[in-house]
Amino acid sequence: MLSILARLVTLFYVVSLLGACRFSESRYLSREVKPEELVGRWRATEYAIKSMRDVGVRNHLDVQDHTLVLDADGSCSIKAIMNMPPLGEPVDYRAYDTGCRWRLDTDTHQRLEFDLTPPPAIGPYYYFAEEDGRLLLWQYATDPDAWRYMEFVKEPPKTGMQRTAQEERRG
């Protein structure tokens, strides 16, 4: 009798633990991203805007408020929230037309990193995923178990050629 009770208590405990954790999905891209795949203009996805609303962001809630322009020479321009703060704290939204460099790096997973001048308190970095045949740049918008992401998708070139960050600044 005691053995059955001990098993039931153990089973209840395991089920409770599993139910409390929704298991964050693994979005990390398994292949290596090449720098030339990243060159171009990126904008936030609608899911990124929904995720920001869900975590309490109240400003800069249009996909065009969040753009990255990555040039082949490593220069860039960026308009985005630099970090997702705890609920209720102000977001750190910044725009860099100059003082922006990008590079690929690998920590546990390959990611896109930025060197920004002046630097934000927490610099942004993005991991890679592919969905529906499209490359995405993403970072968690909150607890990984919540499945909320700040993500960007590459825009197709407007004139048959990529605009550089310098051209973006000129309009």
DSSP file (Angstrom, degrees, kcal/mol; ACC not computed):
  #  RESIDUE AA STRUCTURE BP1 BP2  ACC     N-H-->O    O-->H-N    N-H-->O    O-->H-N    TCO  KAPPA ALPHA  PHI   PSI    X-CA   Y-CA   Z-CA
    1    1 A M     >        0   0    0      0, 0.0     4,-2.2     0, 0.0     5,-0.2   0.000 360.0 360.0 360.0 -45.0    0.0    0.0    0.0
    2    2 A L  H  >  +     0   0    0      1,-0.2     4,-2.7     2,-0.2     5,-0.2   0.878 360.0  54.7 -62.6 -37.8    2.8    2.4    0.9
    3    3 A S  H  > S+     0   0    0      2,-0.2     4,-2.1     1,-0.2    -1,-0.2   0.898 108.7  47.1 -64.0 -41.4    4.6    1.6   -2.4
    4    4 A I  H  > S+     0   0    0      2,-0.2     4,-2.4     1,-0.2    -2,-0.2   0.911 112.7  49.5 -67.1 -42.1    1.5    2.5   -4.4
    5    5 A L  H  X S+     0   0    0     -4,-2.2     4,-2.5     2,-0.2    -2,-0.2   0.915 110.4  50.5 -62.4 -44.1    1.0    5.7   -2.5
    6    6 A A  H  X S+     0   0    0     -4,-2.7     4,-2.3     1,-0.2    -1,-0.2   0.897 111.2  49.1 -61.7 -40.4    4.6    6.7   -3.0
    7    7 A R  H  X S+     0   0    0     -4,-2.1     4,-2.8     2,-0.2    -2,-0.2   0.904 111.0  49.6 -65.6 -41.1    4.3    6.0   -6.7
    8    8 A L  H  X S+     0   0    0     -4,-2.4     4,-2.6     2,-0.2    -2,-0.2   0.907 111.4  48.5 -65.1 -41.6    1.1    8.1   -7.0
    9    9 A V  H  X S+     0   0    0     -4,-2.5     4,-2.3     2,-0.2    -2,-0.2   0.917 113.4  47.8 -63.6 -43.2    2.8   11.0   -5.1
   10   10 A T  H  X S+     0   0    0     -4,-2.3     4,-2.4     2,-0.2    -2,-0.2   0.920 112.4  49.0 -63.3 -44.4    5.8   10.8   -7.4
   11   11 A L  H  X S+     0   0    0     -4,-2.8     4,-2.6     1,-0.2     5,-0.2   0.916 111.2  49.8 -62.0 -43.9    3.6   10.6  -10.5
   12   12 A F  H  X S+     0   0    0     -4,-2.6     4,-2.3     1,-0.2    -1,-0.2   0.912 110.9  50.0 -60.5 -43.3    1.6   13.6   -9.3
   13   13 A Y  H  X S+     0   0    0     -4,-2.3     4,-2.2     2,-0.2    -2,-0.2   0.918 112.2  46.6 -62.6 -45.6    4.8   15.6   -8.7
   14   14 A V  H  X S+     0   0    0     -4,-2.4     4,-2.5     2,-0.2     5,-0.2   0.919 113.0  48.7 -64.9 -45.0    6.3   14.8  -12.1
   15   15 A V  H  X S+     0   0    0     -4,-2.6     4,-2.4     1,-0.2    -1,-0.2   0.893 110.6  52.0 -63.0 -39.8    3.0   15.7  -13.9
   16   16 A S  H  X S+     0   0    0     -4,-2.3     4,-1.6    -5,-0.2    -2,-0.2   0.919 110.8  47.4 -62.6 -43.9    2.8   18.9  -11.9
   17   17 A L  H  X S+     0   0    0     -4,-2.2     4,-1.2     1,-0.2    -2,-0.2   0.925 113.3  47.5 -63.8 -44.6    6.3   19.9  -13.0
   18   18 A L  H  < S+     0   0    0     -4,-2.5    -1,-0.2     1,-0.2    -2,-0.2   0.875 111.4  51.1 -66.0 -36.8    5.7   19.1  -16.6
   19   19 A G  H  < S+     0   0    0     -4,-2.4    -1,-0.2     1,-0.2    -2,-0.2   0.809 106.3  55.1 -70.5 -29.5    2.5   21.0  -16.6
   20   20 A A  H  < S+     0   0    0     -4,-1.6     2,-0.6    -5,-0.2    -1,-0.2   0.783 103.7  60.1 -74.7 -27.5    4.1   24.1  -15.1
   21   21 A C     <  -     0   0    0     -4,-1.2    -1,-0.1    -3,-0.2     0, 0.0  -0.904  63.4-165.8-107.3 121.0    6.7   24.3  -17.8
   22   22 A R        -     0   0    0     -2,-0.6    -1,-0.1   123,-0.0    -3,-0.1   0.411  42.7-118.5 -85.4   3.9    5.4   24.7  -21.4
   23   23 A F        -     0   0    0      1,-0.1     2,-0.1    -5,-0.0     3,-0.1   0.898  24.4-114.0  60.1 102.9    8.8   23.8  -22.8
   24   24 A S        -     0   0    0      1,-0.1   121,-0.2   122,-0.0    -1,-0.1  -0.428  35.3-112.7 -65.2 139.9   10.2   26.6  -24.9
   25   25 A E        -     0   0    0    119,-0.3     2,-0.9    -2,-0.1     3,-0.1  -0.364  21.2-119.7 -71.6 153.8   10.4   25.7  -28.5
   26   26 A S        +     0   0    0      1,-0.2    -1,-0.1    -3,-0.1    -2,-0.0  -0.832  41.0 163.4 -96.4 102.0   13.8   25.3  -30.1
   27   27 A R        +     0   0    0     -2,-0.9   103,-0.2     2,-0.1    -1,-0.2   0.499  29.4 128.1 -94.0  -6.4   13.9   27.9  -32.9
   28   28 A Y        -     0   0    0    101,-0.1     2,-0.2     1,-0.1   101,-0.2  -0.281  63.6-120.5 -61.6 129.8   17.7   27.9  -33.3
   29   29 A L        -     0   0    0     99,-2.0    81,-0.3    81,-0.2    99,-0.1  -0.494  14.7-153.3 -70.1 133.7   18.7   27.3  -36.9
   30   30 A S  S    S+     0   0    0     -2,-0.2     2,-0.2     2,-0.1    -1,-0.1   0.725  72.8  70.3 -84.1 -21.0   20.8   24.2  -37.3
   31   31 A R  S    S-     0   0    0      1,-0.1     2,-0.4     0, 0.0    -2,-0.1  -0.533  92.3-100.5 -92.1 163.3   22.7   25.3  -40.4
   32   32 A E        -     0   0    0     -2,-0.2     2,-0.4     1,-0.0    -2,-0.1  -0.682  31.0-136.7 -84.0 132.4   25.3   28.1  -40.6
   33   33 A V        -     0   0    0     -2,-0.4    78,-0.1    -4,-0.1    -1,-0.0  -0.740  15.9-139.6 -88.0 134.5   24.1   31.5  -41.8
   34   34 A K    >>  -     0   0    0     -2,-0.4     3,-1.6     1,-0.1     4,-0.5  -0.691  17.8-120.5 -92.4 146.2   26.5   33.2  -44.3
   35   35 A P  H >> S+     0   0    0      0, 0.0     3,-1.6     0, 0.0     4,-0.8   0.861 110.9  61.3 -54.6 -38.0   27.0   37.0  -44.0
   36   36 A E  H 34 S+     0   0    0      1,-0.3     3,-0.1     2,-0.2    36,-0.0   0.742  95.2  62.7 -65.0 -20.9   25.8   37.6  -47.5
   37   37 A E  H <4 S+     0   0    0     -3,-1.6    -1,-0.3     1,-0.2    98,-0.1   0.736 103.6  49.9 -70.8 -21.4   22.4   36.2  -46.5
   38   38 A L  H << S+     0   0    0     -3,-1.6    32,-0.3    -4,-0.5    -1,-0.2   0.683  79.7 110.2 -93.3 -20.2   22.0   39.0  -44.0
   39   39 A V     <  +     0   0    0     -4,-0.8     2,-0.3    -3,-0.1    32,-0.2  -0.374  63.3  48.5 -62.8 127.0   22.8   42.0  -46.3
   40   40 A G  E    S-A   70   0A   0     30,-2.3    30,-2.8    -2,-0.1     2,-0.4  -0.899  94.5 -42.5 140.0-168.1   19.7   44.0  -46.9
   41   41 A R  E     -A   69   0A   0    114,-0.4   114,-3.1    -2,-0.3     2,-0.3  -0.837  47.9-170.4-102.9 132.7   16.8   45.6  -45.1
   42   42 A W  E     -AB  68 154A   0     26,-3.5    26,-2.1    -2,-0.4     2,-0.3  -0.915   1.0-170.3-120.2 146.4   14.9   43.8  -42.3
   43   43 A R  E     -AB  67 153A   0    110,-2.4   110,-2.7    -2,-0.3    24,-0.2  -0.946  32.2 -93.0-133.6 157.4   11.7   44.8  -40.6
   44   44 A A  E     - B   0 152A   0     22,-1.8   108,-0.3    19,-1.2     2,-0.2  -0.300  41.5-123.7 -63.5 151.2    9.8   43.5  -37.5
   45   45 A T     >  -     0   0    0    106,-1.8     4,-1.6     1,-0.1   106,-0.2  -0.516  21.2-111.4 -89.6 164.2    7.2   40.9  -38.1
   46   46 A E  H  > S+     0   0    0      1,-0.2     4,-2.4     2,-0.2     5,-0.2   0.852 120.7  57.9 -62.0 -33.8    3.5   41.2  -37.0
   47   47 A Y  H  > S+     0   0    0      1,-0.2     4,-2.8     2,-0.2   102,-0.2   0.869 101.9  54.6 -65.7 -34.4    4.2   38.5  -34.5
   48   48 A A  H  > S+     0   0    0      2,-0.2     4,-2.5   103,-0.2    -1,-0.2   0.922 108.6  48.2 -62.3 -43.2    7.0   40.6  -33.0
   49   49 A I  H  X S+     0   0    0     -4,-1.6     4,-2.3     2,-0.2    -2,-0.2   0.922 112.5  48.5 -64.2 -43.6    4.5   43.5  -32.5
   50   50 A K  H  X S+     0   0    0     -4,-2.4     4,-2.6     1,-0.2    -2,-0.2   0.920 111.3  50.8 -60.7 -43.6    2.0   41.1  -30.9
   51   51 A S  H  X S+     0   0    0     -4,-2.8     4,-1.5    98,-0.3    -2,-0.2   0.908 109.1  50.6 -61.3 -42.5    4.7   39.7  -28.7
   52   52 A M  H  <>S+     0   0    0     -4,-2.5     5,-2.7     1,-0.2     3,-0.3   0.919 110.9  48.5 -63.2 -42.7    5.7   43.2  -27.6
   53   53 A R  H ><5S+     0   0    0     -4,-2.3     3,-1.7     1,-0.2    -2,-0.2   0.932 108.9  54.6 -59.8 -43.9    2.1   44.1  -26.8
   54   54 A D  H 3<5S+     0   0    0     -4,-2.6    -1,-0.2     1,-0.3    -2,-0.2   0.793 108.4  48.3 -61.8 -29.1    1.8   40.8  -24.8
   55   55 A V  T 3<5S-     0   0    0     -4,-1.5    -1,-0.3    -3,-0.3    33,-0.2   0.312 127.4 -94.3 -98.0   9.8    4.8   41.7  -22.7
   56   56 A G  T < 5S+     0   0    0     -3,-1.7     2,-0.2     1,-0.3    -3,-0.2   0.510  70.1 149.5 100.4   4.4    3.5   45.3  -21.9
   57   57 A V      < +     0   0    0     -5,-2.7    -1,-0.3    -6,-0.2    -2,-0.1  -0.556  16.6 177.8 -71.3 135.1    5.2   47.5  -24.5
   58   58 A R        +     0   0    0     -2,-0.2     2,-0.3     2,-0.0     3,-0.2   0.501  56.1  53.8-117.7  -8.6    2.9   50.4  -25.3
   59   59 A N  S    S+     0   0    0      1,-0.2    32,-0.0     3,-0.0     0, 0.0  -0.837  94.1  32.1-125.6 163.2    4.9   52.5  -27.9
   60   60 A H        +     0   0    0     -2,-0.3    -1,-0.2     1,-0.1    21,-0.1   0.942  67.7 153.4  58.3  51.8    6.7   51.7  -31.2
   61   61 A L        +     0   0    0     -3,-0.2     2,-0.4    -9,-0.0    -1,-0.1  -0.161  34.7  95.8-108.4  38.5    4.1   49.1  -32.1
   62   62 A D  S >  S-     0   0    0      1,-0.1     3,-2.0   -13,-0.0     4,-0.4  -0.973  77.1-126.8-122.9 142.5    4.3   49.3  -35.9
   63   63 A V  G >  S+     0   0    0     -2,-0.4     3,-1.3     1,-0.3   -19,-1.2   0.836 110.9  58.1 -58.1 -31.8    6.5   46.9  -37.9
   64   64 A Q  G 3  S+     0   0    0      1,-0.3    -1,-0.3   -21,-0.1     3,-0.1   0.612  91.2  70.5 -75.8 -10.4    8.2   49.9  -39.6
   65   65 A D  G <  S+     0   0    0     -3,-2.0     2,-0.5     1,-0.2    -1,-0.3   0.620  98.1  55.9 -74.1 -12.4    9.3   51.2  -36.2
   66   66 A H  S <  S+     0   0    0     -3,-1.3   -22,-1.8    -4,-0.4     2,-0.3  -0.896  72.8 149.1-128.1  99.9   11.7   48.3  -36.0
   67   67 A T  E     -AC  43  79A   0     12,-1.6    12,-2.7    -2,-0.5     2,-0.4  -0.966  26.3-165.4-134.9 148.9   14.2   48.1  -38.9
   68   68 A L  E     -AC  42  78A   0    -26,-2.1   -26,-3.5    -2,-0.3     2,-0.5  -0.998   2.9-167.0-128.2 134.5   17.7   46.9  -39.5
   69   69 A V  E     -AC  41  77A   0      8,-2.7     8,-1.7    -2,-0.4     2,-0.6  -0.973  10.7-168.4-122.0 115.2   19.7   47.7  -42.6
   70   70 A L  E     -AC  40  76A   0    -30,-2.8   -30,-2.3    -2,-0.5     2,-0.2  -0.911   4.2-157.5-110.0 120.2   22.8   45.5  -42.9
   71   71 A D    >   -     0   0    0      4,-2.7     3,-1.8    -2,-0.6    31,-0.1  -0.624  27.0-118.2 -95.8 155.3   25.5   46.4  -45.4
   72   72 A A  T 3  S+     0   0    0      1,-0.3    -1,-0.1    -2,-0.2   -33,-0.0   0.765 112.3  60.9 -62.6 -27.1   28.1   44.0  -46.9
   73   73 A D  T 3  S-     0   0    0      2,-0.1    -1,-0.3     1,-0.1     3,-0.1   0.422 122.3-102.4 -82.6   3.2   31.0   46.1  -45.4
   74   74 A G  S <  S+     0   0    0     -3,-1.8    28,-2.6     1,-0.4    -2,-0.1   0.355  84.1 123.7  93.6  -5.5   29.7   45.4  -41.8
   75   75 A S  B     +D  101   0A   0     26,-0.2    -4,-2.7    -5,-0.0    -1,-0.4  -0.437  35.1 167.6 -82.2 165.7   28.1   48.9  -41.4
   76   76 A C  E     -C   70   0A   0     24,-1.4     2,-0.3    -6,-0.2    24,-0.3  -0.975  32.3-134.9-161.9 169.3   24.4   49.2  -40.5
   77   77 A S  E     -C   69   0A   0     -8,-1.7    -8,-2.7    -2,-0.3     2,-0.4  -0.977  26.5-172.1-132.6 150.3   21.5   51.3  -39.4
   78   78 A I  E     -CE  68  96A   0     18,-2.1    18,-3.3    -2,-0.3     2,-0.4  -1.000  21.3-179.4-147.0 138.3   19.1   50.1  -36.7
   79   79 A K  E     +CE  67  95A   0    -12,-2.7   -12,-1.6    -2,-0.4     2,-0.3  -0.949  45.2 107.4-132.2 113.2   15.8   51.3  -35.2
   80   80 A A  E    S- E   0  94A   0     14,-2.2    14,-2.4    -2,-0.4     2,-0.5  -0.989  74.3 -77.5-172.1 166.1   14.6   48.9  -32.5
   81   81 A I  E     - E   0  93A   0     -2,-0.3    12,-0.3    12,-0.2     3,-0.1  -0.697  37.6-151.3 -75.0 128.7   14.1   48.2  -28.9
   82   82 A M  S    S+     0   0    0     10,-3.3     2,-0.3    -2,-0.5    -1,-0.1   0.780  72.5   0.2 -78.2 -26.8   17.5   47.3  -27.5
   83   83 A N        -     0   0    0      9,-0.3     9,-0.7    41,-0.1    -1,-0.2  -0.986  68.6-116.6-155.6 156.5   16.2   45.0  -24.8
   84   84 A M        -     0   0    0     -2,-0.3     3,-0.1    56,-0.2     7,-0.1  -0.867  39.9-153.2 -98.2 106.5   12.9   43.8  -23.5
   85   85 A P        -     0   0    0      0, 0.0     3,-0.1     0, 0.0     6,-0.1  -0.231  29.3 -79.7 -76.5 165.9   12.6   45.2  -19.9
   86   86 A P  S >  S-     0   0    0      0, 0.0     3,-2.2     0, 0.0    56,-0.0  -0.282  71.3 -70.9 -58.7 152.7   10.7   43.6  -17.1
   87   87 A L  T 3  S+     0   0    0      1,-0.3   -31,-0.1    -3,-0.1   -30,-0.0  -0.153 121.2  18.3 -50.1 130.9    7.0   44.4  -17.2
   88   88 A G  T 3  S+     0   0    0      1,-0.3    -1,-0.3   -33,-0.2   -32,-0.1   0.200  97.2 110.9  93.4 -16.1    6.2   48.0  -16.3
   89   89 A E  S <  S-     0   0    0     -3,-2.2    -1,-0.3     1,-0.1     2,-0.0  -0.630  76.9 -96.6 -90.5 152.3    9.7   49.4  -17.0
   90   90 A P        -     0   0    0      0, 0.0     2,-0.2     0, 0.0    -1,-0.1  -0.322  37.3-119.2 -68.2 148.8   10.3   51.7  -20.0
   91   91 A V        -     0   0    0     -7,-0.1     2,-0.9    -6,-0.1    -7,-0.1  -0.498  15.0-126.0 -83.1 157.3   11.7   50.2  -23.1
   92   92 A D        +     0   0    0     -9,-0.7   -10,-3.3    -2,-0.2     2,-0.5  -0.754  36.2 177.3-105.0  82.8   15.1   51.3  -24.6
   93   93 A Y  E     +E   81   0A   0     -2,-0.9     2,-0.3   -12,-0.3   -12,-0.2  -0.759   8.3 170.5 -90.0 128.6   14.1   52.3  -28.1
   94   94 A R  E     -E   80   0A   0    -14,-2.4   -14,-2.2    -2,-0.5     2,-0.4  -0.954  26.9-150.3-139.1 156.7   17.0   53.6  -30.1
   95   95 A A  E     -E   79   0A   0     -2,-0.3     2,-0.5   -16,-0.2   -16,-0.3  -0.997  11.1-172.6-126.9 131.4   17.9   54.6  -33.7
   96   96 A Y  E     +E   78   0A   0    -18,-3.3   -18,-2.1    -2,-0.4     3,-0.1  -0.965  19.1 162.2-124.9 112.6   21.4   54.4  -35.1
   97   97 A D  S    S+     0   0    0     -2,-0.5     2,-0.3   -20,-0.2     3,-0.1   0.682  81.6  18.4 -94.9 -25.3   22.2   55.9  -38.5
   98   98 A T  S    S+     0   0    0     19,-0.1    19,-0.2     1,-0.1    -1,-0.1  -0.840 108.0  51.5-131.9 171.9   25.9   55.9  -37.7
   99   99 A G  S    S+     0   0    0     -2,-0.3    18,-2.3     1,-0.2     2,-0.4   0.837  80.5 126.0  69.7  31.7   28.0   54.2  -35.1
  100  100 A C  E     + F   0 116A   0    -24,-0.3   -24,-1.4    16,-0.2     2,-0.3  -0.983  28.1 166.0-130.0 122.9   26.6   50.8  -36.1
  101  101 A R  E     -DF  75 115A   0     14,-1.9    14,-2.7    -2,-0.4     2,-0.3  -0.979  15.4-158.0-131.1 145.8   28.6   47.7  -37.1
  102  102 A W  E     + F   0 114A   0    -28,-2.6     2,-0.3    -2,-0.3    12,-0.2  -0.889  14.2 166.0-124.8 156.7   27.3   44.1  -37.3
  103  103 A R  E     - F   0 113A   0     10,-2.0    10,-3.0    -2,-0.3     2,-0.4  -0.982  34.5-110.3-159.0 159.7   29.0   40.7  -37.2
  104  104 A L  E     + F   0 112A   0     -2,-0.3     2,-0.3     8,-0.2     8,-0.2  -0.778  39.9 169.3 -93.0 142.1   28.3   37.0  -36.9
  105  105 A D  E     - F   0 111A   0      6,-2.6     6,-3.3    -2,-0.4     2,-0.5  -0.948  25.1-137.8-145.1 163.5   29.3   35.3  -33.7
  106  106 A T  E     + F   0 110A   0     -2,-0.3     4,-0.2     4,-0.3    -2,-0.0  -0.983  30.5 152.5-130.9 123.1   28.7   32.0  -32.0
  107  107 A D  S    S-     0   0    0      2,-1.8     3,-0.1    -2,-0.5    -1,-0.1   0.463  91.5 -34.7-104.1-107.7   28.0   31.5  -28.4
  108  108 A T  S    S+     0   0    0      1,-0.2     2,-0.3     2,-0.0    -2,-0.0   0.808 143.9  19.4 -78.7 -33.9   26.0   28.4  -27.8
  109  109 A H  S    S-     0   0    0     -4,-0.0    -2,-1.8     0, 0.0    -1,-0.2  -0.926  98.5 -90.7-132.0 154.7   24.2   29.2  -31.1
  110  110 A Q  E     +F  106   0A   0     -2,-0.3    18,-0.5   -81,-0.3     2,-0.3  -0.397  55.0 171.8 -64.5 141.8   25.2   31.4  -34.1
  111  111 A R  E     -FG 105 127A   0     -6,-3.3    -6,-2.6    16,-0.2     2,-0.5  -0.982  37.2-113.5-151.4 161.8   23.9   34.9  -33.7
  112  112 A L  E     -FG 104 126A   0     14,-3.2    14,-2.2    -2,-0.3     2,-0.3  -0.862  37.8-172.1 -96.0 125.5   24.0   38.4  -35.2
  113  113 A E  E     -FG 103 125A   0    -10,-3.0   -10,-2.0    -2,-0.5     2,-0.4  -0.851   9.3-147.4-120.6 157.5   25.7   40.9  -32.9
  114  114 A F  E     -F  102   0A   0     10,-0.9     2,-0.6    -2,-0.3   -12,-0.2  -0.950   9.3-153.5-125.0 142.5   26.0   44.7  -33.1
  115  115 A D  E     -F  101   0A   0    -14,-2.7   -14,-1.9    -2,-0.4     2,-0.4  -0.978  30.2-174.2-108.4 114.9   28.7   47.2  -32.0
  116  116 A L  E     -F  100   0A   0     -2,-0.6   -16,-0.2   -16,-0.2   -17,-0.1  -0.905  19.5-125.1-119.4 139.6   26.8   50.4  -31.3
  117  117 A T  S    S+     0   0    0    -18,-2.3   -19,-0.1    -2,-0.4    -2,-0.0  -0.986 104.9  26.6-127.0 120.1   28.1   53.9  -30.5
  118  118 A P  S    S-     0   0    0      0, 0.0    -1,-0.3     0, 0.0     0, 0.0   0.578 106.8-133.7 -72.5 148.5   27.0   55.1  -28.0
  119  119 A P        -     0   0    0      0, 0.0    -2,-0.1     0, 0.0     2,-0.1  -0.441  10.3-127.2 -74.6 141.3   26.3   51.6  -26.6
  120  120 A P        -     0   0    0      0, 0.0     3,-0.3     0, 0.0    -4,-0.1  -0.342  31.9-103.1 -73.4 167.6   23.0   50.8  -25.0
  121  121 A A  S    S+     0   0    0      1,-0.3     2,-0.5    -2,-0.1   -38,-0.0   0.908 115.9  22.0 -58.5 -42.1   23.0   49.3  -21.5
  122  122 A I  S    S-     0   0    0    -39,-0.0    -1,-0.3     0, 0.0     0, 0.0  -0.969  89.0-138.2-128.9 114.9   22.3   45.9  -23.1
  123  123 A G        -     0   0    0     -2,-0.5     2,-0.1    -3,-0.3    -8,-0.0  -0.427  23.2-113.9 -73.1 145.2   23.3   45.5  -26.7
  124  124 A P        +     0   0    0      0, 0.0   -10,-0.9     0, 0.0     2,-0.3  -0.469  35.2 173.8 -78.1 149.7   20.9   43.6  -29.0
  125  125 A Y  E     -G  113   0A   0    -12,-0.2     2,-0.4    -2,-0.1   -12,-0.2  -0.973  13.3-152.3-147.4 153.8   21.7   40.3  -30.6
  126  126 A Y  E     -G  112   0A   0    -14,-2.2   -14,-3.2    -2,-0.3    13,-0.2  -0.984   3.6-147.6-133.9 138.8   19.6   38.0  -32.7
  127  127 A Y  E     -GH 111 138A   0     11,-3.6    11,-2.2    -2,-0.4     2,-0.4  -0.357  28.3-111.1 -89.0 178.0   19.5   34.3  -33.3
  128  128 A F  E     + H   0 137A   0    -18,-0.5   -99,-2.0     9,-0.2     2,-0.3  -0.892  35.4 163.4-119.2 145.2   18.4   32.7  -36.6
  129  129 A A  E     - H   0 136A   0      7,-1.8     7,-3.3    -2,-0.4     2,-0.4  -0.946  25.0-139.1-145.4 163.8   15.4   30.6  -37.5
  130  130 A E  E     + H   0 135A   0     -2,-0.3     2,-0.4     5,-0.2     5,-0.2  -0.998  22.9 170.7-128.7 129.6   13.7   29.6  -40.8
  131  131 A E  E >  S- H   0 134A   0      3,-2.3     3,-2.1    -2,-0.4    -2,-0.1  -0.997  71.4  -5.7-137.5 132.3   10.0   29.5  -41.2
  132  132 A D  T 3  S-     0   0    0     -2,-0.4     3,-0.1     1,-0.3    -1,-0.1   0.847 130.2 -56.6  53.4  37.3    8.1   29.0  -44.4
  133  133 A G  T 3  S+     0   0    0      1,-0.2     2,-0.4    -3,-0.0    -1,-0.3   0.547 114.0 117.6  76.0   6.8   11.4   29.2  -46.3
  134  134 A R  E <   -H  131   0A   0     -3,-2.1    -3,-2.3    19,-0.0     2,-0.3  -0.887  64.7-125.7-111.2 138.8   12.3   32.6  -44.9
  135  135 A L  E     -H  130   0A   0     -2,-0.4    19,-0.7    -5,-0.2     2,-0.4  -0.638  29.9-164.7 -77.0 134.3   15.2   33.4  -42.7
  136  136 A L  E     -HI 129 153A   0     -7,-3.3    -7,-1.8    -2,-0.3     2,-0.4  -0.929  16.1-147.9-119.5 146.1   14.2   35.2  -39.4
  137  137 A L  E     +HI 128 152A   0     15,-2.2    15,-2.7    -2,-0.4     2,-0.3  -0.938  35.8 167.1-103.3 135.1   16.3   37.1  -36.9
  138  138 A W  E     +HI 127 151A   0    -11,-2.2   -11,-3.6    -2,-0.4     2,-0.3  -0.989  26.5 179.7-150.6 157.0   14.9   36.7  -33.4
  139  139 A Q  E     - I   0 150A   0     11,-1.7    11,-2.6    -2,-0.3     2,-0.1  -0.960  45.8 -87.7-146.4 158.9   15.4   37.1  -29.7
  140  140 A Y  E     - I   0 149A   0     -2,-0.3     9,-0.3     9,-0.2   -56,-0.2  -0.448  25.7-161.9 -67.2 138.7   13.2   36.3  -26.7
  141  141 A A  S    S-     0   0    0      7,-2.7     2,-0.2     2,-0.2     8,-0.2   0.561  74.6 -23.1 -93.1 -12.4   10.8   39.1  -25.8
  142  142 A T  S    S-     0   0    0      6,-0.7     5,-0.1     1,-0.1     6,-0.1  -0.804 116.3  -4.3-167.0-156.4   10.3   37.6  -22.3
  143  143 A D    >   -     0   0    0     -2,-0.2     3,-2.4     1,-0.1     5,-0.4  -0.280  65.2-127.8 -50.6 129.0   10.5   34.2  -20.5
  144  144 A P  G >  S+     0   0    0      0, 0.0     3,-1.2     0, 0.0  -119,-0.3   0.802 107.7  62.6 -54.5 -30.3   11.5   31.6  -23.1
  145  145 A D  G 3  S+     0   0    0      1,-0.2    -2,-0.1  -121,-0.2  -123,-0.0   0.657  92.5  66.2 -69.6 -13.5    8.6   29.4  -22.0
  146  146 A A  G <  S-     0   0    0     -3,-2.4    -1,-0.2     2,-0.1     3,-0.1   0.637  96.5-137.5 -83.1 -14.3    6.1   32.2  -23.1
  147  147 A W    <   +     0   0    0     -3,-1.2     2,-0.4    -4,-0.4    -2,-0.1   0.899  53.1 141.7  58.0  44.2    7.0   31.8  -26.8
  148  148 A R        -     0   0    0     -5,-0.4    -7,-2.7    -6,-0.1    -6,-0.7  -0.970  26.8-178.2-116.7 131.5    7.1   35.6  -27.4
  149  149 A Y  E     - I   0 140A   0     -2,-0.4     2,-0.7    -9,-0.3   -98,-0.3  -0.962  35.4-139.3-135.6 144.8    9.8   36.9  -29.7
  150  150 A M  E     + I   0 139A   0    -11,-2.6   -11,-1.7    -2,-0.4     2,-0.3  -0.932  48.6 170.1 -91.1 115.2   11.2   40.1  -31.2
  151  151 A E  E     - I   0 138A   0     -2,-0.7  -106,-1.8   -13,-0.2     2,-0.3  -0.947  26.0-156.6-136.5 153.8   11.8   39.0  -34.7
  152  152 A F  E     -BI  44 137A   0    -15,-2.7   -15,-2.2    -2,-0.3     2,-0.4  -0.938   2.8-159.2-127.3 147.7   12.7   40.4  -38.1
  153  153 A V  E     -BI  43 136A   0   -110,-2.7  -110,-2.4    -2,-0.3     2,-0.3  -0.953  30.1-107.9-123.9 146.8   12.1   39.2  -41.6
  154  154 A K  E     -B   42   0A   0    -19,-0.7  -112,-0.3    -2,-0.4  -115,-0.0  -0.557  29.6-135.5 -77.2 133.7   14.1   40.4  -44.7
  155  155 A E        -     0   0    0   -114,-3.1  -114,-0.4    -2,-0.3     3,-0.1  -0.633  23.9-110.4 -84.1 144.7   12.3   42.7  -47.1
  156  156 A P        -     0   0    0      0, 0.0    -1,-0.1     0, 0.0  -116,-0.0  -0.469  45.6 -91.6 -69.1 148.2   12.6   42.0  -50.8
  157  157 A P        -     0   0    0      0, 0.0     3,-0.2     0, 0.0     5,-0.1  -0.338  31.5-147.5 -60.2 141.4   14.7   44.7  -52.6
  158  158 A K  S    S+     0   0    0      3,-0.3     4,-0.1     1,-0.2     0, 0.0   0.814  91.3  28.4 -82.1 -31.5   12.4   47.4  -54.0
  159  159 A T  S    S-     0   0    0      2,-0.7    -1,-0.2     0, 0.0     3,-0.1   0.145 120.6 -88.9-119.0  19.8   14.4   48.3  -57.1
  160  160 A G  S    S+     0   0    0      1,-0.2     2,-0.3    -3,-0.2    -2,-0.1   0.452 107.8  71.9  86.1  -0.5   16.1   45.1  -58.0
  161  161 A M  S    S-     0   0    0      0, 0.0    -2,-0.7     0, 0.0    -3,-0.3  -0.987  87.5-102.0-144.2 154.5   19.1   46.0  -55.8
  162  162 A Q        -     0   0    0     -2,-0.3     2,-0.4    -5,-0.1  -122,-0.1  -0.525  31.4-132.6 -75.3 137.3   19.8   46.2  -52.1
  163  163 A R        -     0   0    0     -2,-0.2     2,-0.1     4,-0.0  -123,-0.1  -0.760  21.9-133.7 -88.0 137.1   19.8   49.7  -50.6
  164  164 A T     >  -     0   0    0     -2,-0.4     4,-2.3     1,-0.1     5,-0.2  -0.383  23.8-107.2 -83.1 166.3   22.8   50.3  -48.3
  165  165 A A  H  > S+     0   0    0      1,-0.2     4,-2.0     2,-0.2     5,-0.1   0.874 122.8  55.3 -60.0 -36.8   22.6   51.9  -44.9
  166  166 A Q  H  > S+     0   0    0      1,-0.2     4,-1.4     2,-0.2    -1,-0.2   0.910 108.5  46.9 -63.1 -41.8   24.1   55.0  -46.4
  167  167 A E  H  > S+     0   0    0      1,-0.2     4,-0.9     2,-0.2    -2,-0.2   0.874 108.6  55.7 -66.8 -36.9   21.4   55.2  -49.0
  168  168 A E  H >< S+     0   0    0     -4,-2.3     3,-0.5     1,-0.2    -1,-0.2   0.897 105.3  52.1 -60.8 -40.6   18.7   54.6  -46.4
  169  169 A R  H 3< S+     0   0    0     -4,-2.0    -1,-0.2     1,-0.2    -2,-0.2   0.853 108.6  50.6 -65.2 -34.3   20.1   57.7  -44.5
  170  170 A R  H 3<        0   0    0     -4,-1.4    -1,-0.2    -5,-0.1    -2,-0.2   0.654 360.0 360.0 -77.8 -15.2   19.8   59.8  -47.6
  171  171 A G    <<        0   0    0     -4,-0.9    -3,-0.2    -3,-0.5    -2,-0.1   0.434 360.0 360.0  94.3 360.0   16.2   58.6  -48.1
